[in-house]
Amino acid sequence: MQRPHIICHMITSLDGRLLAERWPCSAHSLLEIYDGAADQLGAYGWIVGRRTMEHYIASQTPVPGPAAPSRTDHVASHAGATLAICVDRHGTLHPESGELDGEHLVLVLSEQVPDAHVEMLIARGVSVIFAGPEGDQLEDALIRIGEAFGVSRLLLEGGGRMNGAFLAADLIDETSTLIYPVVDGQSGVASIYDHDGPIAARRLELISSETLATGTVWLRHRVLPRADALAPQ
């Protein structure tokens, strides 16, 4: 089974920074641009990391506890809703329900997350997908998400470390980058792709470019296979 097609959809300053709250513009105007472009990408849901999801769901320090030696995915009732997927390896998030602004919540966990936390999520209607002992077997988790929910295209929406992890694992097929007309300039501010370990640069192929409202430039690129990316040009 093939994993879903992954498009990394991000809005950024000219210098690749992510903290939009630093920019001289309204959050509402940025959201209109971002969501308007996302609506044209034909995805069945979106993926974020735990830190990004903490803007919407409360978190707590994980409490150690026993974990079953063999873990089984749980797919909750979702009635064909768009998916809101979060990679929460250590079981930090504590959602109130399996619904997030009309979308179905799917949490990707490591197999070490305690049974009590998993049972709480299931009782609240959250779907749970396990991504191996350390929670880093992302491709396998994506394949099972595709099978379980019948989805073929998903948006990857940050943060920078989550995007970097997907890029390092060759799990990004396209990029959709909205460049807002502002320069951040502050050293140390998070960027679109951040990865602490070794990672090879990837060559891209332009799909389209378009100028949107307020002078925002929308660039879409195809991520070339690694052999092509390393070939001399």
N, C-alpha and C positions, 0 to 999 in steps of 0.2 A: 504494500500500500504506500502510495506517495504522500508525503506531507503536504499541507496546504501551502499555497504560494504566499510568500511573505513580502510585504511592501513596508519599508521603514518610512513612516510619514512624520515629518518634523517641521516645526517653524523655528527659525534661527535668526540671529543678527548676522550682519555681513561677515563678521569674524568667527562665526560658528558657535556662538555662545547660546545657552539655553534659558537663562533666568530672565524670563519676560517681565517679571515685576521690576526689573531695573530699567526697562525701556520707557521712554517718554510717550506713552500711548495707553489707551484704555484696554483692559482685559477683554471687554466685550467686543471691541473691534478686531482684536487678534483672534478671538474665538470664531467670529463670523468668517474670517478668511480661512482659518484652519479647518473648520467643519465643512465649509463650502467646498473646499478642495477634496476633503476626505469622502464626501458624498459621491464624488465622481469616480472613485476608485473601485467601486463594486465589491467591497469587502463584507464579510459576514460577521465581523467582530474585530476586536482590538486586543493587543497584548501590552502590558506594562510591567515594570519591576515593582518590588514591594514599596520602595520609597515614594515612587510616584503615586501608587494607590493609597498611600497614607493621607493624601489630600482629601480622600473620600471615605475612608474606612478607618476606624480606630484601631490602634495596635497596642499590644502588651508584650512585656518581656516573656519569652517562652518559658513555661514551667516544665522541668524535666519529668519524664514519666515513661512507663513501659511502652514499647512499640511492637506490634505483631511482626514475626519473622517474615511473613509473606503479606504484601499489601495488594489490595484490589481496588481499582478505580471505582468511583461512584458517580454515576450520571443522574442528576436530579431532573425532575420534571421541568421543562423549559418552554414548551409550546412554541418552538421555532423562533424564540427571541434571539436578537443579536447577542453575541457573546462578549462579556467583559472578562478578560483572562489576566490573571496576575501570577507571576512567579514569586512565590512566598516560601522559600526553601525551608525555613526554620519554623513555620507556623506562627508567625507574629501577628497577623491580622485577625481581628475579631468582628466579623460582619454581623449585623443584626438579622439579615435574611439573605436569600439567594438572588435577590433582585437589586439592581443598582441603576436607578433612573430608567427603569423599563427594560433594562438589559439583564441577561442571565449571568451570574457570577460563577466563574470557574477558577479555582485555585490550584496551582501546580506546586506540589510539596515534595520534600525529600522523604524517603522511606523511614527516616529516623524521627519524624514528627510523632509525638505521643498519641496513643489511641484515643485518649480523652479529648484531645483537641480535634482530631478527625471526626469523632462521633458528634461533637458539638456542631461542626460545620454541616455534617449530613443532616442533623436534626433541624437545622435552620434553612435547609433547602439549597445549600451550596453544592455544586459539583466539584469533585476532588479527583485530580489526576496525579499519579506519582511519577517522578522523574529520576528514579534510581536512588541508591543509598545516600548520595550527596546532593541530590536535587539538580544535578547538572546534565542529565541525559535529555537535553531539550529536544533533539530531533525525534527520539522515540516518543516523547510526550506529545509532540505536535502531530505525529502520525496517528496516535490514538485519539487525540482531540478531533482530527479530521474524520476518523471512522465513526466516533461516537455521536458527533453532531452533524455529520454530513456537510461540512464546510470545506471549501476549496481555496479560499483567499482570506487572509487576515492582515490587519495593519499592526505594525510594531511601532509603539508610540513613546518609547523612552522608559526611563531616563537614559543618560549617556552610557552608563555602565551596562545596562541591559542591552542596549544597541551594540555595544562593543562585544559583549559575550556572544550575541547572535552572529555578528560579523566574523569573529574568530572561529566560530563553528560552521561557517559557510551556510548559514541559514537565512540569509537575506537575498532575495531574488531581484528586487527593485528598490530604488530609493525615490522618495517623493519629498523634495526639499523646498520649503517656502522661505525665501530670504527676505526678511522684513528690512526696510530701508533705515537701519540704525546700526551704529558701531558701538559695541560694549566697551572693549578695550581693557577691561579689568583682568589682570593676571589671576589665574586660579579658578575662574568661574567655569562651571561645567560646560562641556562641549557636546556636540551631537553624538560622537563616538568616543568612548573612553574605555581602554582595556589595559589592565596592569601587566598582564603577561605578554609574551611574544606574539606578534600578529603581523601577517604579511599585508602590505598595501594591495588594494584591489583596483583593477582597471574597470572603468564604467563606460557604457555606451549611451549616448543621449537619445532619449525617446521623444521628448518634447520640451519646449520652453514657452512660457506665457507670462505676460505682465498683467497682474491683477490690480485690484483697488489699492490705493495709497502707494503705488509703486512697488508693491511686493512682487518679486520674481519667483515663479513656480517652475522648478526644474525637475524633470523626471528622467531617471537613468536606469538602465538595466545593469545589474552586476554580472560581469562576465565570469565564466567558469575559470577556475584558478589557472589551468593550462593556458588559456587565452590571455589571462591577465599578466602572465609572466613572459609571454612571447614578445620578441623584439618588434618594435613598430618602425 
